């Protein structure tokens, strides 16, 4: 089965966002963030999870799409304390992730490993 274009685009977008964020936030480690070190490490871990989830979603791993859905839901929750635009933007992205990964043909891409044994 060929991977749907929407899954490919969205998964690569997560990989790109994770990579850009990883490079950007890694500067916090170099600058000696001090009491913010825990925050910087958490952000780096979250960015790495976006890369991992995107890579495994490209491979059709069911847990990869769930990881990315949870990653996006987490961003909706943490944006609640920010501008309402951020909440709306993250909520729209969450809906896009859910639609692309959980409706056919995206859903079929993640089910294929169960059916074919791959």
GROMACS elastic network, one bead per residue, 0.5 to 0.9 nm:
[ bonds ]
;  ai    aj funct       b0    kb
    1     4     6  0.89504   500
    1   108     6  0.89773   500
    1   109     6  0.73738   500
    1   112     6  0.76556   500
    2     5     6  0.88534   500
    2   109     6  0.79142   500
    3     6     6  0.84883   500
    3     7     6  0.68878   500
    3     8     6  0.68426   500
    3    58     6  0.77044   500
    3    59     6  0.86825   500
    3    60     6  0.81571   500
    3   105     6  0.88132   500
    3   106     6  0.79950   500
    3   109     6  0.62282   500
    4     7     6  0.53722   500
    4     8     6  0.64195   500
    4     9     6  0.88432   500
    4   105     6  0.67348   500
    4   106     6  0.63423   500
    4   109     6  0.73043   500
    5     9     6  0.61115   500
    5    10     6  0.85314   500
    6     9     6  0.52146   500
    6    10     6  0.60695   500
    6    11     6  0.83891   500
    6   100     6  0.63282   500
    6   101     6  0.84970   500
    6   106     6  0.76448   500
    7    10     6  0.52559   500
    7    11     6  0.58659   500
    7    12     6  0.84015   500
    7    57     6  0.76706   500
    7    58     6  0.71573   500
    7   100     6  0.63268   500
    7   101     6  0.66322   500
    7   106     6  0.62996   500
    7   109     6  0.84867   500
    8    11     6  0.52830   500
    8    12     6  0.61039   500
    8    13     6  0.84987   500
    8    54     6  0.89221   500
    8    57     6  0.83388   500
    8    58     6  0.62322   500
    9    12     6  0.52798   500
    9    13     6  0.60913   500
    9    14     6  0.87854   500
   10    14     6  0.63683   500
   10    15     6  0.87325   500
   10    54     6  0.78861   500
   10    96     6  0.89385   500
   10    97     6  0.75601   500
   10   100     6  0.78618   500
   10   101     6  0.88770   500
   11    14     6  0.51899   500
   11    15     6  0.63516   500
   11    16     6  0.86859   500
   11    50     6  0.89206   500
   11    51     6  0.86072   500
   11    53     6  0.77734   500
   11    55     6  0.68654   500
   11    56     6  0.85338   500
   11    57     6  0.62250   500
   11    58     6  0.61663   500
   11    65     6  0.87719   500
   11    68     6  0.87566   500
   12    16     6  0.60166   500
   12    17     6  0.84394   500
   12    51     6  0.85517   500
   12    54     6  0.62426   500
   12    55     6  0.76778   500
   12    58     6  0.79781   500
   13    16     6  0.50654   500
   13    17     6  0.59778   500
   13    18     6  0.83831   500
   13    54     6  0.78192   500
   14    17     6  0.50811   500
   14    18     6  0.59307   500
   14    19     6  0.84290   500
   14    47     6  0.89814   500
   14    50     6  0.55169   500
   14    51     6  0.62089   500
   14    52     6  0.89373   500
   14    53     6  0.77127   500
   14    54     6  0.54409   500
   14    55     6  0.86328   500
   14    68     6  0.79882   500
   15    18     6  0.51488   500
   15    19     6  0.60651   500
   15    20     6  0.85785   500
   15    47     6  0.87386   500
   15    48     6  0.86710   500
   15    50     6  0.60365   500
   15    52     6  0.75023   500
   15    53     6  0.78889   500
   15    54     6  0.53047   500
   15    55     6  0.68795   500
   16    19     6  0.50866   500
   16    20     6  0.60271   500
   16    21     6  0.83641   500
   16    50     6  0.86905   500
   16    51     6  0.74367   500
   16    54     6  0.89392   500
   17    20     6  0.52653   500
   17    21     6  0.59647   500
   17    22     6  0.83559   500
   17    47     6  0.76367   500
   17    50     6  0.74793   500
   17    51     6  0.78990   500
   18    21     6  0.51440   500
   18    22     6  0.59037   500
   18    23     6  0.86454   500
   18    44     6  0.86800   500
   18    46     6  0.79563   500
   18    48     6  0.60659   500
   18    49     6  0.75666   500
   18    50     6  0.51432   500
   18    51     6  0.52351   500
   18    52     6  0.88108   500
   18    54     6  0.89260   500
   19    23     6  0.62753   500
   19    24     6  0.85370   500
   19    47     6  0.69408   500
   19    48     6  0.75081   500
   19    50     6  0.83469   500
   19    51     6  0.67213   500
   20    23     6  0.53131   500
   20    24     6  0.60847   500
   20    25     6  0.85431   500
   20    47     6  0.85380   500
   21    25     6  0.58318   500
   21    26     6  0.81391   500
   21    43     6  0.83859   500
   21    44     6  0.76757   500
   21    47     6  0.61190   500
   21    48     6  0.89121   500
   22    25     6  0.53838   500
   22    26     6  0.58251   500
   22    27     6  0.88916   500
   22    43     6  0.79876   500
   22    44     6  0.56275   500
   22    45     6  0.85177   500
   22    46     6  0.88307   500
   22    47     6  0.56709   500
   22    48     6  0.70390   500
   23    26     6  0.52097   500
   23    27     6  0.70612   500
   23    44     6  0.88152   500
   24    27     6  0.59625   500
   24    28     6  0.81189   500
   25    28     6  0.55219   500
   25    29     6  0.76506   500
   25    40     6  0.67212   500
   25    41     6  0.88253   500
   25    43     6  0.72780   500
   25    44     6  0.67046   500
   26    29     6  0.53577   500
   26    30     6  0.68456   500
   26    31     6  0.89211   500
   26    40     6  0.75559   500
   26    41     6  0.85551   500
   26    44     6  0.70795   500
   27    30     6  0.50727   500
   27    31     6  0.61166   500
   27    32     6  0.87817   500
   27    33     6  0.89753   500
   28    31     6  0.51901   500
   28    32     6  0.65153   500
   28    33     6  0.55121   500
   28    36     6  0.83963   500
   28    37     6  0.76350   500
   28    40     6  0.63069   500
   28    41     6  0.89493   500
   29    32     6  0.55138   500
   29    33     6  0.60557   500
   29    34     6  0.87472   500
   29    37     6  0.69802   500
   29    40     6  0.70116   500
   29    41     6  0.80994   500
   30    33     6  0.76912   500
   31    34     6  0.86487   500
   32    35     6  0.89552   500
   32    36     6  0.87204   500
   32    37     6  0.76590   500
   33    36     6  0.51625   500
   33    37     6  0.52690   500
   33    38     6  0.89199   500
   33    40     6  0.77340   500
   34    37     6  0.54463   500
   34    38     6  0.86723   500
   35    38     6  0.72038   500
   35    39     6  0.83857   500
   36    39     6  0.52017   500
   36    40     6  0.62783   500
   36    41     6  0.87233   500
   37    40     6  0.50743   500
   37    41     6  0.61471   500
   37    42     6  0.85809   500
   38    41     6  0.51648   500
   38    42     6  0.61744   500
   38    43     6  0.86622   500
   39    42     6  0.51178   500
   39    43     6  0.62300   500
   39    44     6  0.86331   500
   40    43     6  0.51272   500
   40    44     6  0.61603   500
   40    45     6  0.86430   500
   41    44     6  0.50118   500
   41    45     6  0.61584   500
   41    46     6  0.86085   500
   42    45     6  0.51106   500
   42    46     6  0.61897   500
   42    47     6  0.86301   500
   43    46     6  0.50439   500
   43    47     6  0.61528   500
   43    48     6  0.85748   500
   44    47     6  0.50681   500
   44    48     6  0.61400   500
   44    49     6  0.86092   500
   45    48     6  0.50124   500
   45    49     6  0.62020   500
   45    50     6  0.88162   500
   46    49     6  0.50250   500
   46    50     6  0.65182   500
   46    51     6  0.89551   500
   46    71     6  0.77376   500
   47    50     6  0.51637   500
   47    51     6  0.66068   500
   47    52     6  0.88168   500
   48    51     6  0.51075   500
   48    52     6  0.61743   500
   48    53     6  0.85003   500
   49    53     6  0.58371   500
   49    54     6  0.83084   500
   49    67     6  0.77664   500
   49    68     6  0.80804   500
   49    71     6  0.78506   500
   50    53     6  0.51456   500
   50    54     6  0.59767   500
   50    55     6  0.84974   500
   50    67     6  0.80525   500
   50    68     6  0.65465   500
   50    71     6  0.71682   500
   51    54     6  0.51845   500
   51    55     6  0.61095   500
   51    56     6  0.86394   500
   52    55     6  0.51880   500
   52    56     6  0.61966   500
   52    57     6  0.84498   500
   52    64     6  0.75868   500
   52    67     6  0.88371   500
   53    56     6  0.52970   500
   53    57     6  0.59331   500
   53    58     6  0.85809   500
   53    61     6  0.87784   500
   53    63     6  0.79439   500
   53    65     6  0.66580   500
   53    66     6  0.82536   500
   53    67     6  0.58288   500
   53    68     6  0.56776   500
   53    71     6  0.89017   500
   54    57     6  0.50432   500
   54    58     6  0.62583   500
   54    59     6  0.87890   500
   54    64     6  0.67549   500
   54    65     6  0.77655   500
   54    67     6  0.88787   500
   54    68     6  0.72195   500
   55    58     6  0.52462   500
   55    59     6  0.66475   500
   55    60     6  0.89901   500
   55    61     6  0.89981   500
   55    64     6  0.77873   500
   56    60     6  0.62866   500
   56    61     6  0.53402   500
   56    62     6  0.82105   500
   56    63     6  0.79829   500
   56    64     6  0.51563   500
   56    65     6  0.79447   500
   57    61     6  0.53957   500
   57    62     6  0.70771   500
   57    63     6  0.78966   500
   57    65     6  0.55568   500
   57    68     6  0.84718   500
   57   101     6  0.88396   500
   57   110     6  0.77981   500
   58    61     6  0.76098   500
   58    64     6  0.84595   500
   59    64     6  0.87087   500
   59   110     6  0.85597   500
   60    63     6  0.87917   500
   60    64     6  0.76162   500
   60    65     6  0.83040   500
   60   109     6  0.59670   500
   60   111     6  0.77609   500
   60   112     6  0.76091   500
   60   113     6  0.71930   500
   61    64     6  0.52692   500
   61    65     6  0.71542   500
   61   109     6  0.88547   500
   61   110     6  0.60544   500
   61   111     6  0.85273   500
   61   113     6  0.77404   500
   62    65     6  0.56317   500
   62    66     6  0.67075   500
   62    67     6  0.88536   500
   62   107     6  0.89053   500
   62   109     6  0.88348   500
   62   110     6  0.51655   500
   62   111     6  0.71962   500
   62   113     6  0.86215   500
   63    67     6  0.60008   500
   63    68     6  0.86208   500
   63   110     6  0.88751   500
   64    67     6  0.50623   500
   64    68     6  0.63180   500
   64    69     6  0.86578   500
   65    68     6  0.51406   500
   65    69     6  0.61524   500
   65    70     6  0.86301   500
   65    97     6  0.84412   500
   65    98     6  0.88120   500
   65   101     6  0.63949   500
   65   102     6  0.84100   500
   65   110     6  0.80324   500
   66    69     6  0.50095   500
   66    70     6  0.61346   500
   66    71     6  0.84051   500
   66   101     6  0.87325   500
   67    70     6  0.51921   500
   67    71     6  0.59828   500
   67    72     6  0.86311   500
   68    72     6  0.61149   500
   68    73     6  0.84809   500
   68    97     6  0.77373   500
   69    72     6  0.52345   500
   69    73     6  0.61579   500
   69    74     6  0.86022   500
   69    94     6  0.68025   500
   69    97     6  0.63450   500
   69    98     6  0.66984   500
   69   101     6  0.85943   500
   70    74     6  0.60068   500
   70    75     6  0.85859   500
   70    94     6  0.88905   500
   71    74     6  0.51843   500
   71    75     6  0.64986   500
   71    76     6  0.89537   500
   72    75     6  0.50570   500
   72    76     6  0.64546   500
   72    77     6  0.88655   500
   72    90     6  0.70532   500
   72    91     6  0.81687   500
   72    93     6  0.73090   500
   72    94     6  0.55577   500
   72    97     6  0.79186   500
   73    76     6  0.50359   500
   73    77     6  0.64073   500
   73    78     6  0.88123   500
   73    90     6  0.79364   500
   73    91     6  0.77070   500
   73    94     6  0.62984   500
   74    77     6  0.51167   500
   74    78     6  0.62519   500
   74    79     6  0.85477   500
   75    78     6  0.51726   500
   75    79     6  0.59697   500
   75    80     6  0.87283   500
   75    87     6  0.83583   500
   75    90     6  0.64871   500
   75    91     6  0.85473   500
   75    94     6  0.88501   500
   76    79     6  0.52696   500
   76    80     6  0.66307   500
   76    86     6  0.80506   500
   76    87     6  0.57347   500
   76    88     6  0.81459   500
   76    89     6  0.84492   500
   76    90     6  0.51961   500
   76    91     6  0.58218   500
   76    94     6  0.77517   500
   77    80     6  0.55513   500
   77    81     6  0.83533   500
   77    87     6  0.79289   500
   77    90     6  0.89407   500
   78    81     6  0.66211   500
   78    82     6  0.79698   500
   78    87     6  0.85137   500
   79    82     6  0.51473   500
   79    83     6  0.74556   500
   79    84     6  0.81138   500
   79    86     6  0.59881   500
   79    87     6  0.52917   500
   79    90     6  0.76607   500
   80    83     6  0.75191   500
   80    84     6  0.72701   500
   80    86     6  0.78120   500
   80    87     6  0.57202   500
   81    84     6  0.83640   500
   81    87     6  0.85486   500
   82    85     6  0.82123   500
   82    86     6  0.66082   500
   82    87     6  0.73692   500
   83    86     6  0.54541   500
   83    87     6  0.69114   500
   84    87     6  0.51308   500
   84    88     6  0.62492   500
   84    89     6  0.85550   500
   85    88     6  0.51500   500
   85    89     6  0.59925   500
   85    90     6  0.85260   500
   86    89     6  0.50476   500
   86    90     6  0.60232   500
   86    91     6  0.83561   500
   87    90     6  0.52764   500
   87    91     6  0.59815   500
   87    92     6  0.85526   500
   88    91     6  0.50149   500
   88    92     6  0.60894   500
   88    93     6  0.85659   500
   89    92     6  0.51953   500
   89    93     6  0.62464   500
   89    94     6  0.86246   500
   90    94     6  0.60766   500
   90    95     6  0.86769   500
   91    95     6  0.63355   500
   91    96     6  0.86884   500
   92    95     6  0.51200   500
   92    96     6  0.62750   500
   92    97     6  0.87044   500
   93    97     6  0.61485   500
   93    98     6  0.85763   500
   94    97     6  0.51067   500
   94    98     6  0.62055   500
   94    99     6  0.86239   500
   95    98     6  0.50594   500
   95    99     6  0.60835   500
   95   100     6  0.85409   500
   96    99     6  0.51417   500
   96   100     6  0.60128   500
   96   101     6  0.83897   500
   97   100     6  0.53000   500
   97   101     6  0.59121   500
   97   102     6  0.79910   500
   98   101     6  0.54315   500
   98   102     6  0.54606   500
   98   103     6  0.75835   500
   99   102     6  0.54914   500
   99   103     6  0.54456   500
   99   104     6  0.86382   500
   99   106     6  0.82688   500
  100   103     6  0.61221   500
  100   104     6  0.80286   500
  100   105     6  0.82091   500
  100   106     6  0.57821   500
  100   107     6  0.80440   500
  101   104     6  0.80246   500
  101   105     6  0.82866   500
  101   107     6  0.57376   500
  101   109     6  0.85563   500
  101   110     6  0.80435   500
  102   105     6  0.82546   500
  102   106     6  0.59757   500
  102   108     6  0.85355   500
  102   110     6  0.86999   500
  103   106     6  0.56846   500
  103   107     6  0.53000   500
  103   108     6  0.81467   500
  104   108     6  0.59119   500
  104   109     6  0.83229   500
  105   108     6  0.51302   500
  105   109     6  0.65355   500
  106   109     6  0.51874   500
  106   110     6  0.67780   500
  106   111     6  0.88932   500
  107   110     6  0.53118   500
  107   111     6  0.62908   500
  107   112     6  0.87667   500
  108   112     6  0.60514   500
  109   112     6  0.54901   500
  109   113     6  0.80908   500
  110   113     6  0.68015   500
  110   114     6  0.82822   500
  111   114     6  0.55096   500
  111   115     6  0.65572   500
  111   116     6  0.87831   500
  112   115     6  0.50913   500
  112   116     6  0.58347   500
  112   117     6  0.77983   500
  112   118     6  0.75961   500
  113   116     6  0.53452   500
  113   117     6  0.52414   500
  114   117     6  0.53443   500
  114   118     6  0.71410   500
  115   118     6  0.80026   500
